[in-house]
Amino acid sequence: MKVWNAKMLAVSLAGHDKGELYVVVEEDGLYCQLCDGRRKLLESPKKKKLMHLQVIKKIPEELRPLMEGISTDADVRRILKEYRRYICQKQMSLK
């Protein structure tokens, strides 16, 4: 069973945005409100079914304080950028 909370990261599994990374702004039953800070802003988040999302459970420790203080779209963009950088570094260390 998946546990969904606001202020989590998720990847889209279906639709025209497949593979996109989002911050979960709100969870309400079968749907989540998602934001990426560019196309989907905090004022008008994307609504997507939970079944079409993959939650990211392993968030780096340095991102946790940033996740708690999300107030602007710039904060969302910074979090997503830092997470992508973390993933790239992790993949490079495996090679």
Residue frames as a rotation matrix with the C-alpha (Angstrom) as fourth column:
MET 1
0.579 0.815 0.000 0.00
0.815 -0.579 0.000 0.00
0.000 0.000 -1.000 0.00
LYS 2
-0.325 -0.688 0.649 1.36
0.665 -0.654 -0.361 3.40
0.673 0.314 0.670 -0.95
VAL 3
0.181 0.299 -0.937 1.46
0.876 -0.481 0.016 6.17
-0.446 -0.824 -0.349 1.62
TRP 4
-0.089 -0.124 0.988 0.84
0.739 -0.673 -0.018 9.61
0.667 0.729 0.152 0.15
ASN 5
0.209 0.099 -0.973 1.53
0.781 -0.615 0.105 12.90
-0.588 -0.782 -0.206 1.88
ALA 6
0.981 0.011 0.192 1.83
0.114 -0.838 -0.534 16.45
0.155 0.546 -0.823 0.74
LYS 7
0.545 -0.838 0.018 5.42
-0.823 -0.531 0.204 17.61
-0.162 -0.126 -0.979 0.19
MET 8
0.233 -0.476 0.848 6.58
0.136 0.879 0.457 14.37
-0.963 0.009 0.270 -1.43
LEU 9
-0.442 -0.391 -0.807 8.14
-0.782 -0.273 0.561 13.76
-0.440 0.879 -0.185 -4.83
ALA 10
0.240 0.548 0.802 6.44
0.085 0.811 -0.579 11.68
-0.967 0.207 0.148 -7.52
VAL 11
-0.836 -0.461 -0.297 7.06
-0.307 -0.056 0.950 10.60
-0.454 0.886 -0.095 -11.11
SER 12
0.183 0.923 -0.339 4.28
-0.845 -0.029 -0.534 10.40
-0.503 0.384 0.774 -13.67
LEU 13
-0.542 -0.341 0.768 3.78
-0.058 0.927 0.370 6.88
-0.838 0.156 -0.522 -15.05
ALA 14
-0.259 0.554 0.791 1.10
0.921 0.390 0.029 7.62
-0.292 0.735 -0.611 -17.66
GLY 15
0.718 0.622 -0.312 -0.15
0.450 -0.757 -0.474 10.37
-0.531 0.200 -0.823 -19.93
HIS 16
0.791 -0.382 0.478 1.58
0.323 -0.402 -0.857 12.98
0.520 0.832 -0.195 -22.05
ASP 17
0.494 -0.612 0.617 3.78
-0.768 -0.640 -0.019 13.90
0.406 -0.465 -0.787 -19.08
LYS 18
0.974 -0.106 -0.198 5.10
0.162 0.942 0.294 10.36
0.156 -0.319 0.935 -18.55
GLY 19
0.222 -0.958 -0.179 8.45
0.873 0.277 -0.401 10.41
0.434 -0.067 0.899 -16.77
GLU 20
0.013 -0.178 0.984 8.08
-0.070 -0.982 -0.176 13.95
0.997 -0.066 -0.025 -15.42
LEU 21
-0.548 -0.301 -0.781 9.07
0.753 0.229 -0.616 14.71
0.364 -0.926 0.102 -11.83
TYR 22
0.096 0.675 0.731 6.62
-0.006 -0.734 0.679 16.60
0.995 -0.069 -0.067 -9.59
VAL 23
-0.979 -0.168 0.112 6.19
-0.099 -0.082 -0.992 17.77
0.176 -0.982 0.064 -6.01
VAL 24
-0.251 0.926 -0.283 2.95
0.746 0.371 0.553 16.55
0.617 -0.072 -0.784 -4.44
VAL 25
-0.723 0.065 0.687 1.14
-0.279 -0.938 -0.205 19.63
0.631 -0.341 0.697 -3.16
GLU 26
-0.315 0.721 0.617 -2.01
-0.897 -0.013 -0.443 17.94
-0.311 -0.693 0.651 -1.88
GLU 27
-0.944 0.103 -0.315 -3.55
-0.018 0.934 0.357 14.46
0.331 0.342 -0.880 -1.76
ASP 28
-0.444 0.861 0.248 -7.32
-0.805 -0.262 -0.532 14.00
-0.393 -0.435 0.810 -1.73
GLY 29
0.475 0.699 0.535 -8.64
-0.446 0.715 -0.538 10.46
-0.759 0.017 0.651 -2.05
LEU 30
0.624 -0.143 0.769 -7.98
0.574 0.751 -0.326 9.14
-0.531 0.644 0.551 -5.55
TYR 31
0.698 -0.288 0.656 -6.16
0.470 -0.507 -0.723 12.24
0.541 0.813 -0.218 -6.83
CYS 32
0.036 -0.731 -0.681 -3.04
0.849 -0.337 0.406 14.29
-0.527 -0.593 0.609 -6.12
GLN 33
0.995 0.091 -0.033 -2.34
0.066 -0.891 -0.449 17.92
-0.070 0.445 -0.893 -6.91
LEU 34
0.320 -0.930 0.181 1.11
0.884 0.362 0.295 18.19
-0.340 0.065 0.938 -8.51
CYS 35
0.937 -0.113 -0.331 3.44
-0.174 -0.971 -0.162 21.09
-0.303 0.210 -0.930 -9.16
ASP 36
0.455 -0.844 0.283 6.69
0.890 0.436 -0.131 21.40
-0.013 0.311 0.950 -11.13
GLY 37
0.104 -0.403 -0.909 7.26
0.475 -0.783 0.401 25.16
-0.874 -0.474 0.110 -10.76
ARG 38
-0.876 -0.421 -0.234 7.27
-0.017 -0.459 0.888 25.84
-0.482 0.782 0.395 -14.53
ARG 39
-0.774 0.628 -0.074 4.26
-0.044 0.063 0.997 24.53
0.631 0.775 -0.021 -16.42
LYS 40
0.312 0.855 -0.414 2.22
0.460 0.245 0.853 23.62
0.831 -0.457 -0.317 -13.37
LEU 41
-0.507 -0.499 0.702 2.47
-0.220 -0.713 -0.666 26.28
0.833 -0.493 0.252 -10.70
LEU 42
-0.938 0.124 -0.325 1.47
0.348 0.313 -0.884 26.27
-0.008 -0.942 -0.336 -7.04
GLU 43
-0.632 0.732 -0.253 -1.56
-0.564 -0.659 -0.497 28.44
-0.531 -0.171 0.830 -7.86
SER 44
0.442 0.774 -0.453 -2.85
-0.885 0.296 -0.358 25.99
-0.143 0.559 0.816 -10.48
PRO 45
-0.476 -0.708 0.522 -1.47
-0.638 0.687 0.349 22.49
-0.606 -0.167 -0.778 -9.78
LYS 46
-0.463 0.231 -0.856 -2.01
-0.682 0.523 0.511 19.47
0.566 0.820 -0.085 -12.03
LYS 47
0.168 0.591 0.789 -4.63
-0.863 0.475 -0.172 16.97
-0.476 -0.652 0.590 -10.90
LYS 48
-0.255 -0.334 -0.907 -3.59
-0.739 0.673 -0.040 13.35
0.624 0.660 -0.419 -11.49
LYS 49
0.810 0.576 -0.114 -4.84
-0.409 0.693 0.593 9.97
0.421 -0.433 0.797 -10.31
LEU 50
0.357 -0.662 0.659 -2.70
-0.795 0.154 0.586 8.20
-0.490 -0.733 -0.472 -7.72
MET 51
0.624 -0.069 0.778 -2.58
0.207 0.975 -0.079 5.06
-0.753 0.210 0.623 -9.87
HIS 52
0.844 -0.303 0.444 -0.69
0.429 -0.117 -0.896 7.04
0.323 0.946 0.031 -12.54
LEU 53
0.541 -0.663 0.517 2.06
-0.676 -0.708 -0.201 8.16
0.500 -0.240 -0.832 -10.16
GLN 54
0.404 -0.532 -0.744 5.11
0.613 0.761 -0.212 6.55
0.679 -0.370 0.634 -8.55
VAL 55
0.976 -0.058 0.210 6.01
-0.195 -0.665 0.721 8.05
0.098 -0.745 -0.660 -5.18
ILE 56
0.122 -0.987 -0.106 9.71
-0.010 0.105 -0.994 8.63
0.992 0.122 0.003 -4.45
LYS 57
0.886 0.290 -0.362 10.45
0.294 0.251 0.922 7.31
0.358 -0.924 0.137 -0.99
LYS 58
0.228 -0.891 -0.393 14.20
0.933 0.084 0.350 7.96
-0.279 -0.446 0.850 -0.75
ILE 59
0.834 0.026 0.551 14.62
0.204 -0.942 -0.265 11.70
0.513 0.333 -0.791 -0.50
PRO 60
-0.159 -0.980 -0.116 18.14
0.581 0.002 -0.814 12.94
0.798 -0.197 0.569 0.35
GLU 61
0.065 0.130 -0.989 18.57
0.986 -0.159 0.044 14.41
-0.152 -0.979 -0.139 3.84
GLU 62
-0.804 -0.453 -0.384 19.67
0.415 -0.891 0.184 17.78
-0.426 -0.012 0.905 2.44
LEU 63
-0.762 0.583 0.282 16.34
0.055 -0.375 0.925 18.15
0.646 0.720 0.254 0.60
ARG 64
-0.230 0.734 -0.639 14.11
0.901 0.409 0.145 17.48
0.368 -0.542 -0.756 3.60
PRO 65
-0.411 0.104 -0.906 14.36
0.561 -0.755 -0.341 21.02
-0.719 -0.648 0.251 5.07
LEU 66
-0.946 0.061 -0.318 13.63
-0.278 -0.657 0.701 22.47
-0.166 0.751 0.639 1.62
MET 67
-0.651 0.736 -0.183 10.56
0.371 0.519 0.770 20.24
0.662 0.434 -0.611 1.28
GLU 68
-0.226 0.564 -0.794 9.13
0.962 0.003 -0.272 21.61
-0.151 -0.826 -0.544 4.54
GLY 69
-0.291 0.012 -0.957 9.47
0.295 -0.950 -0.101 25.24
-0.910 -0.312 0.273 3.49
ILE 70
-0.687 0.074 0.723 7.82
0.724 -0.017 0.690 25.27
0.064 0.997 -0.042 0.05
SER 71
-0.079 0.685 -0.724 6.11
0.426 -0.633 -0.646 28.62
-0.901 -0.360 -0.242 -0.48
THR 72
0.241 0.119 -0.963 6.95
-0.682 -0.686 -0.255 29.67
-0.691 0.718 -0.084 -4.05
ASP 73
0.993 0.117 -0.025 7.43
-0.091 0.606 -0.790 28.11
-0.077 0.787 0.612 -7.47
ALA 74
0.321 -0.946 -0.045 11.15
-0.700 -0.205 -0.684 28.91
0.637 0.251 -0.728 -7.21
ASP 75
-0.132 -0.304 0.943 11.32
-0.902 0.432 0.013 26.64
-0.411 -0.849 -0.331 -4.13
VAL 76
0.696 0.472 0.541 9.73
-0.205 0.853 -0.481 23.83
-0.689 0.223 0.690 -6.14
ARG 77
0.879 -0.411 -0.241 12.16
-0.238 0.060 -0.969 24.30
0.413 0.910 -0.044 -9.03
ARG 78
0.015 -0.917 0.399 15.12
-0.941 -0.148 -0.304 24.29
0.338 -0.371 -0.865 -6.62
ILE 79
0.102 0.099 0.990 13.96
-0.666 0.746 -0.006 21.04
-0.739 -0.659 0.142 -4.99
LEU 80
0.912 0.300 0.279 13.47
-0.003 0.686 -0.728 19.28
-0.410 0.663 0.627 -8.33
LYS 81
0.649 -0.745 -0.153 16.86
-0.484 -0.250 -0.839 20.55
0.587 0.618 -0.523 -9.60
GLU 82
-0.142 -0.721 0.679 18.67
-0.990 0.106 -0.094 19.35
-0.004 -0.685 -0.728 -6.47
TYR 83
0.381 0.331 0.863 16.95
-0.398 0.902 -0.170 15.95
-0.835 -0.278 0.475 -6.64
ARG 84
0.997 -0.043 -0.058 17.94
-0.039 0.348 -0.937 15.52
0.060 0.937 0.345 -10.31
ARG 85
0.282 -0.953 0.111 21.53
-0.768 -0.293 -0.570 16.47
0.575 0.075 -0.814 -9.40
TYR 86
-0.033 -0.222 0.974 21.49
-0.868 0.490 0.082 13.92
-0.496 -0.843 -0.209 -6.58
ILE 87
0.761 0.393 0.516 20.28
-0.107 0.861 -0.498 11.16
-0.640 0.324 0.697 -8.95
CYS 88
0.851 -0.486 -0.200 22.96
-0.252 -0.044 -0.967 12.03
0.461 0.873 -0.160 -11.53
GLN 89
-0.010 -0.889 0.458 25.70
-0.955 -0.128 -0.269 11.91
0.298 -0.440 -0.847 -8.91
LYS 90
0.176 0.161 0.971 24.40
-0.628 0.778 -0.014 8.60
-0.758 -0.607 0.238 -7.61
GLN 91
0.957 0.216 0.193 24.37
0.013 0.634 -0.773 7.10
-0.289 0.743 0.604 -11.12
MET 92
0.581 -0.808 -0.099 27.89
-0.517 -0.272 -0.812 8.38
0.629 0.523 -0.575 -11.85
SER 93
-0.089 -0.632 0.770 29.21
-0.989 0.150 0.008 6.81
-0.120 -0.760 -0.639 -8.65
LEU 94
0.538 0.369 0.758 27.79
-0.334 0.919 -0.210 3.42
-0.774 -0.141 0.617 -9.70
LYS 95
0.956 -0.157 -0.246 29.79
-0.208 0.225 -0.952 3.39
0.205 0.962 0.182 -12.96
